[in-house]
Amino acid sequence: MVAIEKACRTMNAADAEILRNEVLDTLRPAKCPPANLTIPEQQALSRLQKNSAIMVLPADKGRAAVILDKMEYEEKVAVMLSDEKTYERLEKDPTPSYKCRLVSVSVDSKKKAKSAMSCAPLSIPLRKNFLRYTVFLRYTRKMSVLGP
């Protein structure tokens, strides 16, 4: 939602409102999955998470929790990170570079969307579809910049 609001700031009010409504129409039917723990199980899990000697983590598959001894967990992580065939130590944090590329892609897509919208007036249904498509493009481009 934050990214949508940032995009809306660069649009005129009518287009921004259409975009907001399209996003809300997409999100409204979405439902949270039902809880798979009973209230006593949730309370027990909460107590376990407060214990500093153990780690409570989500399982790799399914909606389960894994409980590990903290020391054992840290040893496993250290062993995994010491594998030089899989991981390499970075000299510096690459996040600012990725952020810059992501912003660049976002700005390019905004410029393309603005120029396409200024070429010829679109009917309301066409404009809605175009805005939906540009949101989709922004999302897919961001995902391709970030990688799999």
Buried (B, 14 or more C-beta within 10 A) or exposed (E): EEEBEEBBEEBEEEBBEBBBEBBEEEEEEEEEEEEEEEEEEEEEBEEEEEEEEBBBEEEEEEEEBEEEEEEEBEEEEEEEEEEEEEEEEEEEEEEEEEEEEBEEBBEEBBEEBBEEBEEEEBEEEEBBEBBBEBBEBBEEBBEEBEEE
